[in-house]
Amino acid sequence: MAQSGVLVDFFKPSRWALEREETTFANNGWSNKDMDPVPLRLRTWTTWNYISYWISDATNLAVWELASSMLAIGLSWRQALPCIAVAYGIISVVMVLTGTIGARLHVAFPVLNRSSFGFWFSYFTVFSRVLLSMFWFGIQTYNGSQCVYQMLKAIWPSIANMPNQLPVSANITSSGFLCYFLYWLIQLPFLFVTPHKIRWLFFAKGVLTPIAWLAMIIWAFVKVPASQGLFSQHAAIEGNNFSWAWLSAMNSALGIYASLSVNIPDFTRYAKNERAQYVQPFIIPIAFTLCSFVGIAVTSAGIQLYGEVLWNPLLLIDRWDNRAAAFFASFVFALTTIGTNISANSLGAGNDMTALCPKYINIRRGQILCAIIGGWALCPWEILANAAGFLSFMNGYTIFLGPFAGIMVTDFYLVHKGCVDVPAMYDPSGRYRYTGGFNWRAVLAMIVTVVPTFPGLINSINPAIKIGYATHLFDIAWMYGFFVASLVYYVTSSLFPAHDTYVDGLISADHVLPIDKQYDEDRKSPTETMQSGTEGRG
């Protein structure tokens, strides 16, 4: 009886409710400690932390695979590299624009997004981000599992002869599934590292991973001189097909970090100051273009050596006879994948789920849920089964992320000109309620951009469904979504301004009273409240 009582108590909602913290914003029931604005003592990220963050993120499997998969669809390295440089140049500008919002307000994406989308409509963007983070978590976990397989194969080559009990249609073998499970377990403890301390993992990645990548490109040029391999490779497509393939590839490059471009405030809110993250437009294009060049050069060498486009570097490593080199390269790829999976996926999902259910979910619990749901409910090996499928996956979700970023940037910089009310972002009845919690201007901008590109998404999932030239709009989905959504949102906000959302200056978390007292004062005397919050604003 006692055991059954303990079991019943275990499943009671009250058993899992988070302990109420003595913080500024948690007392209203719409926040918790992790969702609050970051206090001064936890703002520890410096410029060097952001440099190491992006160097470590640039050296991950997805970046390599994207660059080398461009060769698989027929582009030459001369065509692929400018495509990549332009894409990462564009996304880096958006990254610093949205990142500055987080660094200035010290709040996460799910909270600051309420000022542009409306308190309740913002949950659509947050829920979308949760799903995307879970998808990416599964993708990166599968990438990491391939690293584990190569590491085990380097130690025990007999694993290559492990009997496969799964059908070919499963797109994964029994040994592959075993390695997937092992990698999932290996990365699980890293989910318990707090966001303001995770920067040390990026530092370790930023040191070790470039060494491995440099060794691989040296190997490629020694085995196949550039004059015989990389420089002799030419495009397999031309004319109109080339133009759309180039734009589609660029959209895929944008898609890799389109998700992070909207939730980079989850990390920049820990910046010591705004200037700490201004380095992003410089480091992102350089780091990602150089790393993409490595992927293209090594893949090109693989074409000459093995007669096929091995766009996944783990498939290339699988051909190596040097077991020590194979183990080290696979280990480094496993390490960088862990960091990317945590920073870009599980932490993003943790922040988003915290906003969805602040009474029961904090960042750590959100990360665990992401690992369980995203790690097992999806089948990432199906998505990564071929290069075309990988590019389609990249293209697919950009139809939502482009508009998200465009609306956020336009609202903060052009509509409200940086003058927002941070405490009001935590109040469902506050100034960012708009109309029933929905900012119809943002809703309209989303409809105008998503609806025209949605047929292309359907076609990418099922090519048998013919939609004609509408596929071309899908090929530039992120760019179309960002710029058109920005224009529609700005025009509607200018013609029909939401007057209640305008304030005379930035009301930040650093310059207000505890939220319960602030709201009491606001109800009594809005003028006095504004005056109390203006001292020292910047």
Number of C-alpha atoms within 10 A of each C-alpha: 6 7 8 9 9 10 11 11 13 12 10 10 10 11 11 13 12 14 10 13 11 10 15 21 22 22 15 12 12 19 25 28 20 20 24 20 25 22 14 12 8 14 18 16 20 18 18 14 20 24 22 21 26 21 24 27 26 27 28 27 23 21 21 23 23 27 31 30 26 28 25 19 19 18 23 22 24 13 16 24 20 14 21 27 20 16 24 25 21 15 23 24 18 22 27 22 24 25 28 23 24 27 27 21 24 30 27 28 29 27 26 25 26 29 24 26 27 25 29 18 21 24 19 11 20 24 17 17 27 24 17 19 26 27 23 23 30 28 23 24 29 25 25 29 25 26 31 25 27 26 24 18 18 22 14 12 14 10 14 12 9 12 10 12 9 13 10 9 8 11 15 18 17 14 20 19 17 13 23 25 17 16 22 20 12 15 20 15 10 15 25 15 13 12 18 16 12 18 23 13 19 24 19 16 26 22 13 15 23 17 12 19 19 13 12 20 19 16 14 22 18 11 15 20 15 16 10 13 21 24 14 12 19 14 15 12 14 12 7 9 9 17 12 17 19 22 17 24 28 27 26 30 25 29 26 22 22 25 25 24 24 27 28 26 30 26 27 29 30 28 28 20 19 21 13 21 25 18 15 24 19 13 20 26 23 17 20 26 24 17 22 27 20 22 27 27 25 28 30 30 29 24 19 16 14 11 10 13 20 23 26 23 22 21 15 17 20 18 12 12 10 10 18 13 17 23 21 15 24 26 19 21 26 27 23 25 28 26 24 26 27 26 24 21 28 27 25 33 34 27 29 33 25 26 26 19 14 22 20 18 24 23 27 21 18 24 29 20 18 27 26 16 16 27 24 17 12 16 17 22 18 15 18 19 13 14 22 16 15 19 25 19 20 21 27 25 21 31 28 23 28 29 30 28 28 26 28 27 21 23 23 20 14 14 20 19 13 19 18 24 25 22 23 23 23 24 20 17 13 17 22 28 23 25 12 14 19 19 23 18 23 27 15 15 24 24 12 16 24 23 11 18 25 19 19 27 23 17 18 21 14 10 11 9 12 14 13 10 9 15 21 16 19 28 27 22 33 31 23 21 30 27 18 20 30 26 16 21 26 22 14 16 21 12 8 10 14 17 10 11 18 17 15 12 17 22 25 21 22 16 14 19 16 15 20 15 12 19 18 12 16 14 10 11 11 14 10 11 19 20 9 15 20 16 11 8 11 11
